[in-house]
Amino acid sequence: MTVDDDLWSAVGDPIRRRMLDLLLIEGGGTATSLSERLPVTRQAVTKHLVVLDRIGLVHSTTAGREKQFRVDEAQLARAVAQFTEVGAAWGSRLRRIKRIAETIQRDQDANDDIRKKQ
C-alpha cells in the first residue's frame, strides 16, 4: 500500500475539507465565493486552493477576472480508494491489537484467580 503524504496532508486540514464539500455541493466556485462561506480570508482560501490544485483534487478555469475551481472527481475517487485501503489496514491492525490485549487480560485474570486460590 502506497500512501500519498501530500494528499493526506491536504485533506487533513478542516478548511480544505470544507472547501471540497462546498465545491462538490455547488458544482464549483471561486476564491471569492468560497471565502464568503468560510471563516477565512479570500487570500487564505486562495492558498488552500493552491494546495488542492497541486495534488490534483481541484482544477481551475478562468472565468472573467477570477478562476473557477471544480473538484476533479477521478482524483477524488482515487483519494477515497486510498483512504479506504488505509482504513482497512488500520482496522486490521487494531483488531490484532485488541486480540493481543484480550489475551493478556485473560492471562492476568487467570493468574489472579490462581493467586486467590492459594
Secondary structure by P-SEA (a helix, b strand, c coil): ccccaaaaaaaccaaaaaaaaaaaaaccccaaaaaaaccccaaaaaaaaaaaaaaccbbbbbcccbbbbbbaaaaaaaaaaaaaaaaaaaaaaaaaaaaaaaaaaaaaaaaaaaaaac
